[in-house]
């Protein structure tokens, strides 16, 4: 018998960092080349299967909310962040401004959600020649903020599944053990 748990997870970060692309890659196994800004929020659910210490299977449903990064949605963030149990703060490794805004995103999430599992995600690692933020710099900021750090490529799929599966594990550990 499989136990089921559902958790709200939010993806936040500046516009055009790849939040929607990461979510589509994870839930639909595809990459969309064209940029279509998220208007307010988008939503998808995916189940992650875990095996617990008791050898029982756990079905962790991740209700993923992709929040628009444009400034005009700032007033809606409190509503969308409310009830989140986990968070991905996403930046674009080719865009220094998106990296510089991480602390603001982190503060928004923590002030509304409290101390929830939160990962810092450096996306677009496939754009090696355009990279502006090194892995070491990203990891250093994550450490200062108390976040786990990962790099992904929504385009190639690199590490995308891993971050969602680890988030499911962290959520189960925090809220069920």
N, C-alpha and C positions, 0 to 999 in steps of 0.2 A: 504494500500500500504506500502511496506517495503522499506526503504532507505538502500542502500548498501555502505559500506566503506571498503577499503582494506588497511592494514598496514603491513609493513615488521617488523618482530620481530626476534631477534637473540638469540640463546642459546649459551653461551660461558662458558668456564671453562676448567680445566685440562682434559687430557685424562682419560677415565674410571671413571668419576664421575656420569655418568648416563644421560647425555644430550639426547642421542639417545633414551634411554629407556623411559625417560619422554615424549618425542615427540611421540613415538610409542604408549605408554599407552594412551595419550590424543587423538591422531588421529585415532588409530586402535583398541583401547580398549583391548590391549593384552600386555603381558610382554615376552620379549625374554631373556632366561636365559644366553645364551652364549654371550661373549663379542666380538663384531665385530667393530674394530675401524673405525670411520668416516674418509674417505679419502677426505680431502679438506672440502667438505660441503655436507649436505643432505637437503632436502626441503620437506615441506608438507603444505597443506592449510586446514584450518578448519574454519567453520563459527560459530560465537557466536551470538545468538539472544539476543538483549537488548531491553528494552522498555524505550523510551526517556521521558523527562519531558512533552512532548506534547502528550504522550500516543501512539505515533507512534512506530511501531516496527523498530528496526535498525538491519540490518544484518552486523556484523563486521567480515570481512574476515581477518584472521590472516595468513599471508604468513610467515611461521616459517622456519628459516634457522638455521640448526644445524651445528655449525662450529667445525671442528676437533681440538682437544686440543693439539695435538702433536706439538712440537717446530718447526718441519720442515714446518708447515703451517703458521708460524708467518708472513712471507712476504706477504701472500695472505689475511691476515685479513683485511687490509685497504679496499680492494676491496669488501669483503663479508660484512663488517660492513657498508659500504657506503649506505646511504638511509634508514638505520634502524630507526624505530620510537619508538621501545620498545626493552627491553633487559632483559633476565634472565641470571644472573651470577650464575652458579651452582657449588657447591662443595659437596664433599662426607663427611658426618659426621663421617666416620670411618678413614679418611685420613687427617692427619694434614697438609701435604704438599699442598694439594688442597686448604685448608683454607688459608694457608700462601700466596698463589698466588692471592687471591681475589683482593687485592689493585692493582696489576699489570693489571688484567683483567679490573677492573673498570677504570683505567687510560686510557687503550687502547680504551675502548668504548667511554668515555667522550671526548677524544681528537679527535676522528673521527666523532662521532655522536652528540656531544653537550649534552645539558641537556634534555635527553629523559627519559620517565618513565622506571625505572630499578628496578628489584626485585632481592634480594639475596635469593637463594634457597639452603637450606641444604637438600640433598637427601640421600636416603638409611636409613631412620629412622627405617625401619623394622629390621635392624641389631643391635638391642639394646645392646647385649653383647659386640659388637666390637666398640661401639661409643667412639669417642675421643674428639669431639667438642660438648659442651653442647648447648642447645637451648639459654641459657642466653648469652653465648660468641658470638654466631652467631648474635643474636639480637643487642648486643652491637656494633659489627663492622658495621652492617647495619645502625644503627643509626648514627655512626660517618661519614659514607659515604653518608648519606642522602638517603638510600635505604629502601624500604619496605622489611620485612623479612618473609620468610615462610619455613616450613619444609615439605618435601614430601617423599613418597615412591613410586617409579615407579613400584615396584614389587606388592604392595597391591593396588595401585591407590590412596592411602591416599593423599588428598589435591591437586592432580594433576589438576583436572577440575577447582577447585577453583582459582588456580593461573592464569590459562589462561583466565577464565571469568573475573577476576578482572583486568587483563592486558587489555582486550578488553574495559572494562569500563574506565580505566585510559586513554587509547588512545583516546577514543571518547571525554572524558572530556577535554583533552589537545588540541586536534586538531580540534574539531568541535563545541565546546561551546564558 
